[in-house]
């Protein structure tokens, strides 16, 4: 009897539970749309928060944190907006730019100490330079991974495809600036390939006056001049881009006028520098050239997309 009573209680409990929380009908799909919508909303809020924090970090000039926030946005495997793309570019350009400037200064000092025969100082400087190079390597590889794993695959428009391939070419070029031997050749080859891919898309999808196309031509020509030591090719590319833009200057939209004319001026400045350098050859050239020679201009990060506040 006790066993029968226990069974009765269990059955009663089961029936009560089913009334309180009835199971879904067999063969009928459970509606989880509200859960999905909630997750998407949470995801969107996370991206928006990261963008806001990136802007905040930019204003505070805390560019490493700006990079980390924009990596969150870039890793979402979604097409970035023009603003998001620009924030990413500004973040990495500032982080890498500081190290590139440091590397040039330290390399110049190293050369001076070597010429004086100060071996003890040269050893200290060399170790310090290699520390900077390790930082450069890490930053470049970081953005190259983001580009290869997320941004290039997610790019939908010709503009964004050119932007990302150009960016890939830029950061391989930065690696080639300090790499030696086979590593330098490898970085230069990958930079060339990325710039060529960007140029191919730009020639069909972007107008000659488009700031991204002009910025690509500017940086690609710098690559030819500084990395491949091909001044003729550099001048030809820069002049062609400048002339093509001049021919269509009357079609330039008001919103991109400032950025486009700025980059055209940089193209002309480089052409003036390079042609004068060829007319008056330096005493030393190639690997032994002075690092204090006038520096060629590159496209500023803020001019690579639609107009926004310039990075200092």
N, C-alpha and C positions, 0 to 999 in steps of 0.2 A: 504493500500500500504506500509506504514511504517513497519508494522508487517511482510509483505512478504519479504521486502528488508532485514530485520534483519535475518530472517530464511535463506535467500540466503547467507548472509555473514557467518553465523555459519557453514553452510554446506561446504562453500569454505574453511574455516579455518580447518575443520575436514579433508578434502581431502588433504590439504597442509601438515598437521601434519602427516598423514599416509605415504605420500611420503618421508618426512624427516626421519621418524622413523617407518618403517612398522612393524606391530605386527607379532609374529611368527605364522606359519600356524597352524590351528586347528588340534589337534591330533598328532602334531609333537613335540617331546621332545626338551626342550631347553638345549643346550650344556653348562653345567656348569663345565666341567672338568678343564677348566683353573682356575676357582675360587677355586676348590678343591685343585688343584696342588699348587696354591698360598698359600692357608691356610696351607697345609702340609709343604711347604718350610718355611713358617713363624714359624710354630711349631718346625721344626727341628732346625732352627736358634736359637730359644728360649732355647732349650735343650742344644745346643752346647755352647751358651753363659753362661748358668748356670754352665756347667762343667768347663768352663774356669775360671769363677769367683771363683768356689770352689777351683781350683788349686791355684789361686792367694791368696785366703784366707788362704790356708794351708801354703804357703810360708811365709805369714805375721803372721802366728800363731794366726789367728782370727777364732777360730774353731766354735764359735756359728754361724758366717756368713757362714762358710763352710757347716754347717749342713743345714741352710736355703736354700742354693743353691742346695744342693743334694736332699733335699725334693722335690724341683720343678722337678728334673729329675726323682725321684722315683715315683712321683704322675702321671707320664705320662702313667702308665699302659703298659709299654713296657719292654721287656726283657733287663736288663741292661748289658752293656759290662763288661768285667773283670775289666777294668780300673774304670768304673763308680761304680761298686760294691765295689771296694777297696777304692775309695774316700769316699763313704758313710760310710764304716766301720771305716776308719781312723777318719773321722769327729766326729762321735758319740763316738768312743773310747776315744778321747782326751777330749771331753766335759764331759763325765761321769767319766773318769779316774781322773781328777782333783778333782771332788767332792768326789769320793770314798777315795782318799788319804786324803782329808781334814777331812772326817768323821772318819777315823781311828785315825788320830792325836787327834782330839777333844775328841773322845771316850776314848782314852788312858789317856788324861789329866783329864777327868771326873772321871775315876776310881781312879786315884791317889788322887784327891781332896776328893773323898768319903772316901778313906781309912784314910785320915787325919782328917775327920770330919768337913771339911770346908763347911758347908751347904749353906752359902750365895754364895760362888763361884760356888758350884755345881748347884744351881738354874740358874745362869747366863749361865753356860756352857751347861746345858740341853736345855735351850731356843735356844742357838746358834746351838747346834747339830740338833734340830728339824727343824731349818731353812734350814740347809744343806740337811736333809732328804726330805724336801718338794721339793727342787731342784732336788734331785735324782729321786724322784717319778715322777716329771714332765718330765724329760728327758727320763726315761725308758718308760713311757706310750706313749710318743711321737713316739719313734722308733717302739714300739710294734704295734701302730696303723698303721704306714706306712707299716710294714711287713704284718699285717693281711689284710689290705684293698687294698694293691697294689702289693707288691713284691712277696709274696708267690703264689698268684693267677696267676701272670704273668710269673713265673719261668717255663722254658721249658726244661732245661738240668738237669741231675742228679747233676752236680756240683753246679749249682745255688740253687737247692732245698735243698741240704745239707747245703750250706752256710747260707741260710735264716733261716732254722729251727734251726741250731746251734746258729745263732744270737739271735733268739727268746729265746732259752734256756739260753743264756748268760744274757740277760737283765731281764728275770724273776729271774735269780739267783742273780743279783745285787739288785733286790727288796727284795729278801729273806734275804740278808745280814743284813739289818737293820730293817726289819719288825718283829713284835712280834705276838704271839698267832695265831689266825686263819688266819690272813693276811699272816703271814710267811708260814704257811702250804699251803695256796692257791698258793702263788708264787712258792714254792718248787714243788708242784704237777704239775704246768704248765711248769716249767723248765724241770722237769723229762720227761714229755710227749714230749716236743719239742726235747730234746736231743735223746730220743728213736726213734722218727720219723727220725731225721737226721742220726742216726746210721744205721737204717734199710736200708735207701737209699744208704748210703755210702758203706755198705758191699757188695752191688751188682753193684754199678755204679762207684766206685772209687777204685783205687789200694791202697794197704796198705801203700805205700810210698807217696801217694798224700798229699800235705801239708794241704789241707782242712780237709781230713779225720784224719790226725795226730792231727791237731789243735782241732778238735772235741773231739777226745779221751782225749787230754790234759785237756780241759775245763770240759768235762763230769766227768773226774776223780777228778778234783778239787771240783766239785759240790758234789760228793759222800763224799769226805773227810771233806769239810768245812760246807756244808749245811745239809747233812743227817747224818753226824758224823759216816760214815761207812768206816774206814780206810782200812779194808780188801778188800772191793769192789773196792775202789779207787786204791789200789795197783794192784789188779788183772787186772783191766781195762787198767791201764797205762802200766803194764808189757806186757800184751797181744798185745797191739798196738805197743810197742817198738819191741818185738820179731818178730811180723808179718812183720814189716818194714825192720828189719835186714835181714830176710830171702829173701827179694826181693830187697835188696839194689843195686844189680848189674843191675837191670832193671830201676833204677832211671834215669829220663831224666836230661840232663845237665841244662835245664832252671829252674827246680824246686829243684835242688840238694841243693842249699844254704838254702832255706826255710825249706825243709824237714829235713835236718840234724840239723838245729837250733832247731826245735820243738822236734826232737828225743832227743837232749841234755837236753831240758827242762823236758821231760818225765823222763829221767834218774835222773835229779837233784831232782825232786819231789819224786821219788821212794827212793832215798838216804835219803832225809829229813824225809819222812814218816816212813820208816823202822827204822831209828835211833830214832825217837820219840817214836815208839812202844817199842823199846828195852830199852829205858831209859825214863820211864813215867814221865811226869811233876808232880809237887806237886799238881797243880790244873788242872782240865780238864773240858771239856764241857763248860757251860755258864760262868764259872768263870775263864776260861783260859786267860792268859795274852795276850793282843793284840800286845805285842812286840815280840812274838814268831816269828821265821823265816817265812817269807811269801812264800806260794807256788806260783809257776810260772803259768802264763796263756799264751795262744797263743797271740803273738803280732799282732796288726791289719794288719800291712804290710806283715805279713807272711801268711795271710789267703787266699791270692790269688796269681796270678802270680807275679814274682819278680818286685819290683819297689823301689823307694827311701824309706828308713825306716823313720818312724815318730820318731822325737826326744821325 
